[in-house]
Amino acid sequence: MTNASNNMKPSEILRYYLNDEIITKLLNVKNRECAVRYGESFGKRPMLFQYPGDIENLVKTGATSFHVSEERWNNPLDLSKDIAKEKLSDMRNGWDMLIDIDCKALEISKIFCKMLVDKVEKEGVRTVSVKFSGGSGFHLMIPYETFPATVNGIEANRLFPDAPMIMSIFLKDELREKLKAILEKDYGVKKLAAMFKLDESKLYKNGVFEPYSIIDIDTVLLSERHMFRMQYSLNEKKWLVSLPLDKNKVESFNIEAARPENVDTSKDFFNLSPNKNEAASLFIRAYDKFEPEEKADKEANNKKEFRISIIPLNEAYLPPCIKLISAGLQDGKKRSAFILTNFYRNIGKTKEEVASLLLDWNKKNKPPLKENLLLQQVNYAFASKAYPPPNCDAEGYYKYFNVCFPNETCKLIKNPLSYYLKLSKSRNEKRPKINRKVLSSV
């Protein structure tokens, strides 16, 4: 029997993958980009698996796991890292909504997975597949065919990754109180803190237990050309199989079923028979509930005026998220413009300086935003009181377009501006006196 805590031998990996039934499941990719992992690193991209010999040759040369895109492409082999976002939309013929449950405790992952299945079914979605990730979480998939063909005149294939992100936020918001109640009742905050080896204070937000402090939907996957582990592929950390499951039997899942020697290949994660538009209600309700950007921006700023500090702009003190945003983006550009505007304003930059910084930043974006949109953002910001950029944990921001990669200093702050002020203070940056009269008239 394979011990999940030990590495599998190359001969064991080879024996597992060179099973005709496993190979058949790995070939069920249907116009998806494919990739192979060799231990700690990925092989070349793009790749496409078409024949049993493709899988056999890859395994014989050291492949340990297989990965596919949630996006569907006209021709996956035409993809490259240099293709602009608009061109990618032209090449994409669809996408599935892939919900990746991120949690270190399998039992709690089961609870949340069951809740998500029940919730999407309540929204009218009957076609949803589930698989164990091979680690301690689960993957849920709602196929593209269930979504409306167009939304507000925009073809659905062009709404990636915004649409799955909005639906993920919607589902989390809808389930927060129920999940909170279950975890408090069945576990309690003290037990949860011990389970996850966290200080109890880390499990609270604004004085209230936050269930998503210990379990969440991994949003890294909700970005262009990101991949997820293929069904029946091995997980290199635990050497368990990413195993398709009956969506109604998640709670009874036993990890022994995911050991390579025990795997039952009767289920398929991708072979579904979706009904057209069955997820239309979920799609529309999520969009209706997702607040207009300006309103959400104000909410994210705690509705509290922030005291402006005039500090020289020193890139060495920028938090990781601001550095990543400043390098240019494909996704999240509008919200990043809002973040940068408030960040620069609160270190004392004038309206003209902020506009100039944003226009320079926009040249790095792929594709860039319209310049008049950026100038409107700056004018809007300077027409009212000064607010800080959204907090690090604000819904719909940093981690939702994959710029949140915290370092040690990030653990001490709740807002990117606080990070900058903390470092500049520790380096004894000179701060000129603030002329409130001038600032208020800008």
DAQUI-V899749 format. One record per helix or strand of 3 or more residues. SS is the DSSP state (H for helix, E for strand). FROM is the first residue (numbers start at 1). TO is the last residue. If there is no record, write none. Layout:
SS	FROM	TO
SS	FROM	TO
//
This chain:
H	10	17
H	20	26
E	32	38
H	52	60
E	65	73
H	76	78
H	85	91
E	92	95
E	97	103
H	106	122
E	128	132
E	138	142
H	144	146
H	156	158
H	162	186
H	189	195
H	200	203
H	211	213
E	215	217
E	227	229
H	247	252
H	255	258
H	260	262
H	280	289
H	293	300
H	315	317
H	320	326
H	333	345
H	351	362
H	371	382
H	398	401
H	409	412
H	416	426
H	436	441
//
